Amino acid sequence: MKPGNIKITLYLLFLYASVALGQTTAGNLEKKQIKVQQYTVMERFDPNLVLPVEDRIQLKKDRIVEFRRTKELLDTLSISKRKKRKLMRDLRRSPIFTERLNKVVAENTLEDNE
């Protein structure tokens, strides 16, 4: 092999390895540590009003599960990509409640019932 070919081969091998190692799967999320703020300002003044760290971690896990479920629901709906993108952006900004998402889900359930 020519020295130029060896350099190109090594470069491509390095590029492939970095891409392969950089990919994460959905299963890796459970392995990652979910972080919440250990000490809050409010906890310093009135610790009875603040939930313990374990409860906050559990709430965060519940929100992640709910987000995934809603995302799967959006993937099954037959709506345009643009509308789906807007709904995903709304979902990321306000995972608890979005008016636009509720409207789309209600319209699609009405269509399914008819």
Residue frames as a rotation matrix with the C-alpha (Angstrom) as fourth column:
MET 1
0.577 0.817 0.000 0.00
0.817 -0.577 0.000 0.00
0.000 0.000 -1.000 0.00
LYS 2
-0.130 -0.565 0.815 1.06
0.470 -0.759 -0.450 3.51
0.873 0.324 0.364 -0.63
PRO 3
-0.823 -0.235 -0.517 1.63
0.568 -0.299 -0.767 5.81
0.026 -0.925 0.379 2.37
GLY 4
-0.819 0.567 0.089 -1.26
-0.543 -0.816 0.197 8.00
0.184 0.113 0.976 1.22
ASN 5
-0.057 0.811 -0.582 -3.65
-0.272 0.549 0.791 5.05
0.961 0.204 0.189 1.23
ILE 6
-0.366 -0.141 -0.920 -2.58
0.744 0.549 -0.380 4.06
0.559 -0.824 -0.096 4.74
LYS 7
-0.991 -0.007 -0.137 -3.27
0.086 -0.810 -0.580 7.57
-0.107 -0.586 0.803 6.03
ILE 8
-0.488 0.867 -0.097 -6.69
-0.732 -0.346 0.588 7.61
0.476 0.358 0.803 4.39
THR 9
-0.038 0.444 -0.895 -7.51
0.154 0.888 0.434 4.16
0.987 -0.121 -0.102 5.77
LEU 10
-0.642 -0.264 -0.720 -6.47
0.731 0.074 -0.679 5.15
0.233 -0.962 0.145 9.29
TYR 11
-0.943 0.331 0.047 -8.48
-0.334 -0.926 -0.176 8.38
-0.014 -0.182 0.983 9.03
LEU 12
-0.204 0.917 -0.342 -11.60
-0.610 0.155 0.777 6.50
0.766 0.367 0.528 7.92
LEU 13
-0.166 0.075 -0.983 -11.12
0.532 0.846 -0.025 3.90
0.830 -0.528 -0.181 10.66
PHE 14
-0.895 -0.196 -0.400 -10.80
0.444 -0.465 -0.766 6.64
-0.036 -0.863 0.504 13.28
LEU 15
-0.742 0.670 0.019 -13.87
-0.641 -0.718 0.273 8.44
0.196 0.191 0.962 11.90
TYR 16
-0.053 0.731 -0.681 -15.93
-0.227 0.655 0.721 5.24
0.973 0.193 0.131 11.93
ALA 17
-0.404 -0.168 -0.899 -14.86
0.725 0.540 -0.427 4.41
0.557 -0.825 -0.096 15.49
SER 18
-0.990 0.019 -0.137 -15.74
0.071 -0.779 -0.623 7.85
-0.119 -0.627 0.770 16.80
VAL 19
-0.448 0.886 -0.120 -19.18
-0.762 -0.308 0.570 7.74
0.468 0.347 0.813 15.17
ALA 20
-0.027 0.430 -0.902 -19.87
0.097 0.900 0.426 4.23
0.995 -0.076 -0.066 16.46
LEU 21
-0.582 -0.255 -0.772 -18.88
0.756 0.181 -0.629 5.12
0.300 -0.950 0.087 20.01
GLY 22
-0.988 0.148 0.041 -20.78
-0.154 -0.950 -0.273 8.39
-0.001 -0.276 0.961 19.97
GLN 23
-0.326 0.926 -0.191 -24.15
-0.368 0.062 0.928 6.79
0.871 0.373 0.320 19.31
THR 24
-0.882 0.155 0.445 -26.44
-0.401 0.249 -0.882 6.19
-0.247 -0.956 -0.158 22.24
THR 25
-0.640 0.711 -0.290 -29.49
0.256 0.554 0.792 3.98
0.724 0.433 -0.536 22.38
ALA 26
0.170 0.807 0.565 -32.73
-0.499 -0.424 0.755 4.33
0.850 -0.410 0.331 24.28
GLY 27
0.701 0.080 -0.709 -31.58
0.418 0.759 0.499 1.62
0.578 -0.646 0.499 26.68
ASN 28
-0.357 -0.926 -0.121 -28.63
0.705 -0.182 -0.685 3.74
0.613 -0.330 0.718 27.76
LEU 29
-0.131 0.356 0.925 -30.94
-0.341 -0.892 0.295 6.33
0.931 -0.277 0.239 29.31
GLU 30
0.877 0.471 -0.094 -31.73
-0.097 0.366 0.926 4.01
0.471 -0.803 0.366 32.19
LYS 31
0.377 -0.823 -0.424 -28.02
0.878 0.464 -0.120 3.48
0.296 -0.327 0.898 32.76
LYS 32
-0.406 -0.512 0.757 -27.33
0.288 -0.858 -0.426 7.21
0.867 0.045 0.496 32.91
GLN 33
-0.569 0.175 -0.804 -27.71
0.799 -0.116 -0.591 8.93
-0.196 -0.978 -0.074 36.22
ILE 34
0.240 0.705 0.667 -30.63
0.642 -0.631 0.435 11.31
0.728 0.324 -0.605 36.32
LYS 35
-0.718 -0.619 -0.318 -29.51
0.663 -0.472 -0.581 14.49
0.210 -0.628 0.749 37.99
VAL 36
0.552 0.776 0.305 -31.58
0.555 -0.615 0.560 16.89
0.622 -0.140 -0.770 40.02
GLN 37
-0.047 -0.553 0.832 -30.44
-0.349 -0.771 -0.533 19.83
0.936 -0.316 -0.156 42.06
GLN 38
-0.374 -0.189 -0.908 -29.28
0.611 0.687 -0.395 18.48
0.698 -0.702 -0.141 45.41
TYR 39
-0.397 0.196 -0.897 -29.87
0.791 -0.423 -0.443 21.59
-0.466 -0.885 0.013 47.49
THR 40
0.010 0.482 0.876 -32.35
0.761 -0.571 0.306 24.26
0.648 0.664 -0.373 46.51
VAL 41
-0.767 -0.262 0.586 -32.61
-0.055 -0.883 -0.467 27.79
0.639 -0.390 0.663 47.85
MET 42
0.141 0.924 0.354 -36.07
-0.654 -0.181 0.734 27.13
0.743 -0.335 0.579 49.18
GLU 43
0.512 -0.005 -0.859 -34.80
0.388 0.893 0.226 24.09
0.766 -0.450 0.459 51.06
ARG 44
-0.592 -0.802 -0.075 -32.47
0.489 -0.284 -0.825 26.32
0.640 -0.525 0.561 53.00
PHE 45
-0.756 0.322 0.570 -35.30
-0.520 -0.824 -0.224 28.48
0.397 -0.466 0.790 54.32
ASP 46
0.055 0.820 0.570 -38.16
-0.920 0.263 -0.290 26.00
-0.388 -0.509 0.769 54.66
PRO 47
-0.828 -0.525 -0.199 -37.13
-0.560 0.749 0.354 22.35
-0.037 0.405 -0.914 54.14
ASN 48
-0.520 0.691 0.501 -40.67
0.099 0.632 -0.769 21.06
-0.848 -0.350 -0.397 54.80
LEU 49
0.406 0.727 -0.554 -42.00
-0.446 -0.372 -0.814 22.55
-0.798 0.577 0.173 51.55
VAL 50
-0.010 -0.523 -0.852 -39.42
-0.999 0.047 -0.018 20.88
0.049 0.851 -0.522 49.28
LEU 51
0.932 0.334 -0.142 -39.67
-0.343 0.938 -0.046 17.28
0.118 0.092 0.989 48.14
PRO 52
0.379 -0.831 0.407 -36.76
-0.216 0.348 0.912 14.99
-0.900 -0.434 -0.048 49.00
VAL 53
-0.347 -0.638 -0.688 -34.20
-0.826 -0.140 0.546 14.24
-0.445 0.758 -0.478 46.30
GLU 54
-0.886 0.004 0.463 -35.45
0.125 0.965 0.229 10.67
-0.446 0.261 -0.856 45.77
ASP 55
0.083 0.993 0.079 -38.99
0.539 0.022 -0.842 11.91
-0.838 0.113 -0.533 45.12
ARG 56
0.385 0.004 -0.923 -37.75
-0.543 -0.808 -0.230 14.52
-0.746 0.589 -0.310 42.66
ILE 57
-0.724 -0.664 -0.189 -35.73
-0.574 0.427 0.699 11.89
-0.383 0.614 -0.690 40.81
GLN 58
-0.627 0.565 0.536 -38.80
0.526 0.815 -0.243 9.66
-0.575 0.130 -0.808 40.60
LEU 59
0.411 0.787 -0.461 -40.89
0.168 -0.562 -0.810 12.56
-0.896 0.255 -0.363 39.28
LYS 60
-0.036 -0.518 -0.854 -38.26
-0.812 -0.483 0.328 13.26
-0.583 0.706 -0.403 36.65
LYS 61
-0.923 -0.264 0.282 -38.27
-0.100 0.868 0.486 9.59
-0.373 0.420 -0.827 35.57
ASP 62
-0.158 0.953 0.259 -42.06
0.623 0.299 -0.723 9.72
-0.766 0.047 -0.641 35.32
ARG 63
0.436 0.273 -0.857 -41.87
-0.341 -0.832 -0.438 12.82
-0.833 0.484 -0.270 33.12
ILE 64
-0.556 -0.707 -0.437 -39.36
-0.714 0.136 0.687 11.09
-0.426 0.694 -0.580 30.83
VAL 65
-0.797 0.329 0.507 -41.66
0.390 0.921 0.016 8.08
-0.461 0.210 -0.862 30.47
GLU 66
0.245 0.946 -0.212 -44.64
0.444 -0.304 -0.843 10.33
-0.862 0.112 -0.494 29.75
PHE 67
0.112 -0.305 -0.946 -42.61
-0.680 -0.718 0.151 12.28
-0.725 0.626 -0.287 27.17
ARG 68
-0.874 -0.485 0.002 -41.64
-0.351 0.636 0.687 9.05
-0.335 0.600 -0.726 25.40
ARG 69
-0.461 0.783 0.417 -45.24
0.641 0.619 -0.454 7.82
-0.614 0.058 -0.787 25.40
THR 70
0.467 0.629 -0.622 -46.48
0.053 -0.722 -0.690 11.10
-0.883 0.289 -0.370 23.92
LYS 71
-0.256 -0.646 -0.719 -43.71
-0.774 -0.309 0.553 11.05
-0.580 0.698 -0.421 21.33
GLU 72
-0.918 -0.019 0.395 -44.71
0.149 0.908 0.391 7.53
-0.366 0.418 -0.831 20.28
LEU 73
0.041 0.999 0.022 -48.30
0.605 -0.008 -0.796 8.73
-0.795 0.046 -0.605 20.02
LEU 74
0.345 0.036 -0.938 -47.23
-0.469 -0.859 -0.206 11.57
-0.813 0.510 -0.279 17.73
ASP 75
-0.699 -0.682 -0.215 -45.30
-0.546 0.315 0.776 9.16
-0.462 0.659 -0.593 15.55
THR 76
-0.700 0.478 0.530 -48.42
0.544 0.839 -0.037 7.08
-0.463 0.262 -0.847 14.95
LEU 77
0.237 0.839 -0.490 -50.62
0.200 -0.536 -0.820 10.03
-0.951 0.096 -0.295 13.95
SER 78
-0.129 -0.206 0.970 -51.04
0.985 0.089 0.150 10.78
-0.117 0.974 0.192 10.27
ILE 79
0.827 0.271 -0.493 -50.20
0.264 -0.961 -0.087 14.49
-0.497 -0.058 -0.866 10.30
SER 80
0.817 -0.529 0.230 -47.78
0.064 -0.314 -0.947 16.60
0.574 0.788 -0.222 8.31
LYS 81
0.093 -0.891 -0.445 -44.10
0.881 0.282 -0.380 16.73
0.464 -0.357 0.811 9.25
ARG 82
-0.523 -0.270 0.808 -44.34
0.050 -0.956 -0.288 20.45
0.851 -0.110 0.514 9.90
LYS 83
0.393 0.763 0.513 -47.20
-0.580 -0.228 0.782 20.03
0.714 -0.605 0.353 12.36
LYS 84
0.789 -0.164 -0.592 -45.42
0.437 0.828 0.352 17.09
0.432 -0.537 0.725 14.00
ARG 85
-0.283 -0.956 0.081 -42.28
0.691 -0.262 -0.673 19.22
0.665 -0.135 0.735 14.39
LYS 86
-0.320 0.248 0.914 -44.29
-0.419 -0.903 0.099 22.01
0.850 -0.351 0.393 16.03
LEU 87
0.754 0.657 0.006 -45.95
-0.335 0.377 0.863 19.54
0.565 -0.653 0.504 18.39
MET 88
0.450 -0.677 -0.583 -42.59
0.763 0.631 -0.144 18.07
0.465 -0.380 0.800 19.38
ARG 89
-0.551 -0.641 0.534 -41.24
0.290 -0.747 -0.598 21.55
0.782 -0.174 0.598 20.06
ASP 90
0.107 0.686 0.720 -44.28
-0.649 -0.501 0.573 22.33
0.753 -0.528 0.391 22.23
LEU 91
0.851 0.234 -0.470 -43.84
0.102 0.804 0.585 19.05
0.515 -0.546 0.661 24.04
ARG 92
-0.034 -0.945 -0.326 -40.21
0.807 0.166 -0.567 19.78
0.589 -0.283 0.757 24.84
ARG 93
-0.603 -0.196 0.774 -41.01
-0.095 -0.945 -0.313 23.28
0.792 -0.262 0.551 26.07
SER 94
-0.334 0.586 0.738 -44.01
-0.942 -0.204 -0.264 22.33
-0.004 -0.784 0.621 28.16
PRO 95
-0.855 -0.099 -0.508 -44.20
-0.222 0.957 0.188 18.58
0.468 0.274 -0.840 28.74
ILE 96
-0.829 0.558 0.032 -47.17
0.164 0.298 -0.940 18.77
-0.534 -0.775 -0.338 31.09
PHE 97
0.205 0.975 0.084 -49.76
0.573 -0.050 -0.818 20.53
-0.793 0.216 -0.569 28.94
THR 98
-0.901 -0.338 -0.271 -49.92
-0.004 -0.619 0.785 21.89
-0.433 0.709 0.557 25.42
GLU 99
-0.010 0.960 -0.281 -53.09
-0.383 -0.263 -0.885 23.21
-0.924 0.099 0.370 23.89
ARG 100
-0.015 -0.053 -0.999 -51.98
-0.999 -0.036 0.017 22.39
-0.037 0.998 -0.052 20.35
LEU 101
-0.896 -0.371 -0.246 -51.23
-0.377 0.926 -0.023 18.76
0.236 0.072 -0.969 21.22
ASN 102
-0.657 0.717 0.233 -54.57
0.099 0.388 -0.916 18.29
-0.747 -0.579 -0.326 22.95
LYS 103
0.132 0.713 -0.688 -56.36
-0.686 -0.436 -0.583 19.77
-0.715 0.549 0.432 19.94
VAL 104
-0.297 -0.323 -0.899 -54.61
-0.914 0.368 0.169 17.44
0.276 0.872 -0.404 17.47
VAL 105
-0.997 -0.070 0.021 -55.21
-0.073 0.934 -0.348 14.35
0.004 -0.349 -0.937 19.62
ALA 106
-0.371 0.928 0.019 -58.88
-0.076 -0.010 -0.997 15.27
-0.925 -0.372 0.074 20.06
GLU 107
0.125 0.397 -0.909 -59.35
-0.920 -0.296 -0.256 15.80
-0.371 0.869 0.328 16.31
ASN 108
-0.556 -0.429 -0.712 -57.75
-0.707 0.694 0.133 12.45
0.437 0.578 -0.690 15.50
THR 109
-0.940 0.278 0.198 -59.76
0.086 0.755 -0.650 10.55
-0.331 -0.594 -0.734 18.08
LEU 110
-0.053 0.954 -0.294 -62.96
-0.422 -0.288 -0.860 12.07
-0.905 0.079 0.418 16.68
GLU 111
-0.009 -0.019 -1.000 -61.96
-0.998 0.069 0.008 10.97
0.069 0.997 -0.020 13.18
ASP 112
-0.890 -0.379 -0.252 -61.24
-0.359 0.925 -0.124 7.45
0.280 -0.021 -0.960 14.45
ASN 113
-0.697 0.674 0.245 -64.62
0.006 0.347 -0.938 7.20
-0.717 -0.652 -0.246 16.17
GLU 114
0.081 0.787 -0.612 -66.56
-0.704 -0.389 -0.595 8.17
-0.706 0.479 0.522 13.03
